[in-house]
Amino acid sequence: MHLFVPVQAHHGGGGTHITHYTLFNLKLQLFCTLLSAVPEMKSNLFTYLFVLKIQRWMFEMNRTHRDLVDMFSVGKSYEGRPLYVLQLGKRSRPQKKAVWIDCGVHAREWIGPAFCQWFVKEAINSHQYDSVMRRLLNQLNFYIMPVFNVDGYHFSWTTDRFWRKTRSKNHKFHCRGVDANRNWKVKWCDEGASSHPCDDTYCGPFPESEPEVKAVAKFLRKHKKRVKAYISIHAYAQMLLYPYSYKYAMIPNFNCVESAAYNAVTALYSAYGVKYRYGPASTTLYVSSGSSIDWAYRNGIRYAFAFELRDTGYFGFLLPESLINPTCTETMRAVKAIASGLLKKCETDRDRFPYI
């Protein structure tokens, strides 16, 4: 079942628009409540899941695959929910290179958490017969965070399907939440971010004001010597983006990153012929400051990418569950291509970090 909001309800300002939007959200809330009360109707991989079901699934992966999966929390959200991460990889040696993947930074982008779950399950299921996956799990650790913005994701299920931000309170305005991809300590609250709390791109009162951003930043700083790639899964636009986001300039190790992006979108295309644009975020999408990929890059993670998954606007944030399988299958190929590239040597144009 899929619900679609009228175009005028999403963009408008008059009383009729508000009525349509409120009615839509009431219907959506009822639907999501009924859905979350029903036992697993379909495989976890082929449906969008409420946050509690995702967490329950994470515990189950950890319990049933202890040879490959560890689970831990990096902190708590504004509303007190645990920020769970799965560590995926063979316990072959203690200090392996690592890849960080987060999903659900923006609450309404439900395909993100679905992909993070897909990646974990597919890696577990395929590593015994897929030599590429087996090599990756032997030589790398993957840190997978299925729901970065747990409060916002919860709110998008219960109240407002198109909610984007976190759910932190503002002391001066009634508006809640901060854009978790404008809250990082790199060119914070500059072009492409808003200083007004009611805007969707609100940068927050200060960098890392959001406990979710602060917790992940702390973890990545602690492990930055081992984390060689940062990947953030968003939707929608069918793009693969890399730094810089905040300025029109070429990164010093452009050749290596551009090559990795090309290999990724080529691998993605090989699945179903879906085309992705790729390039610097500032020129390929738009300029934005305080983004996670710029922060990761500044902190020495040479390969920092943001995926914008399907589609290009027909369904938008309401991507049907029937498209979870193909979207995740093709994205899996792209992420495997990026990870495989980490096992090869690529000479950077400059050796010194930070690059910003």
Steps between C-alpha positions, in 0.01 A plus 500: 500500500635844410361841583572808294472857624343751259763726344332814628495361854875459506592839362213727586409754757121556508239352730383241247855379461541455874174306517615263225838454665348437844256246356784327321704474820204369699449226242870426495521482878212252512659291225842494669348414837315206348809390312724506805250290696495221241753215523759483224283487188791479260873444510682779684698572185199585286306739722555823690525444873407707805804596708428247778481221244832609351660491844348160570640379167845632594495304825399190306788541252741533790355198680496265201826603329748556779789394278437803276288753687555711811254760624558809711360846569694821436267707718140614536276724295339821623192303609709230666499227236819294463713563192576144395777395263583157359862403443526254215815303415710194566703508820822432312711776655435779749596814305336457160411787271137601536210646302228706669149496348213701649138511384196699604670834565188665361189343648278487192756311288377152592695321228818583696436280805367232264834498318708477818299194602534357151878547504542311827272213408639465148859503626420229753311286250744533209849494650528121483454488121587857394880528491489881489279525808708238680818697431341822619384346828840339551695820446260774609258582777174672412331726754132514402260751659153423358321796662714804575208731575292264714271767648419653164449160339258404778315829449476440124312176574267627770428863408655661192614277213702786347692596814870556426678632809582372848251564782695724736317794656584863440485740794386802296273350234227238502664329202690182578798327350829561322618379161746228601689555175562869571615460860858377451800709596622596154405837348204483737189707420641655186351485149234233453401491866246706692532669838122503548368214718184459293685425176567146381870580459541655846864458603434496875610740776863382472700223328425151634210637704307185413591200718472272197759699304723543804496126577592394147766771470655384827508138383654589165762724660594217733535251214614730220830317453309188397193642329605540138161570344190686615172430317170671576180373336237757403212536252402603244672611174705202373838657572832409659655806661836576655670815644493781481144587595562851624714642219573471129846347511676177414614276785874424504454124450240557229636234263467218753156606623368564149622156393330338800175682420515395135556137596209519744244645258617259229445206734161642596400540135588136429208379712196662332634770273420782742717807438652701783673835466816537702734780599568764767186569702523877445487475121299180458221578748533832683723688742453410866707566808544291814458169313618164624709418191696826527553436870618144439738622230639775721565240769719290274253252350619511140189340350182677609183441300131581519260291295168645387304185418196453274312657351518836320166633620210289375454337840754712687504424871207261456701237314280187490605186683503321164812704415694414817644185342638653178613820672691315769637237262660760274622714791659191654712463187608862522601480866690177437689675221599786731606260775698284257689810389626550855693174470696641207755778508410830340755779509347825621589831341621626837603313810407751765173518695277678578401611152260775602 
